[in-house]
Amino acid sequence: MLVRRAFISVISAAALFSAPMASAADFDWNGTWSGKGGNGRTTVIKIANGKVLSWSSNGQSQKIGGSAVGKSSVSITHAEGAKVTLSPKKDGTVSYNWRGTNASSSAILKKS
């Protein structure tokens, strides 16, 4: 009985920890993502075919120094060094986190 209970616990834990990764691995990044950050700025990021096509903040195009679109996140580096990370949420939106030298901001972006 104890062995069976331990086995069920292990299986349940494996299912619990693998479920969030499975949804992130299947996430579709293609599209236009937009939202308003805690700093009041509107952000728009366009992604297609595994590439970040554009990024704007308050209508101003941002210079992209580099980017990577992965299965579970997107990273963008501004030409001047600030870093952006996008992470999928269970409801289909993405969490946007921007980190500069002396500031940071976050937002929830929706696909339009």
Protein Blocks (a to p, Z undefined) as FASTA:
>chain_A
ZZmmmmmmmmmmmmmmmmmmmmmmmpcfbdcdddddfkopacddddeehiafbdceehia
cddfbdcddfkbccdddfkopacdddddfkopacdddddfkbccddddddZZ
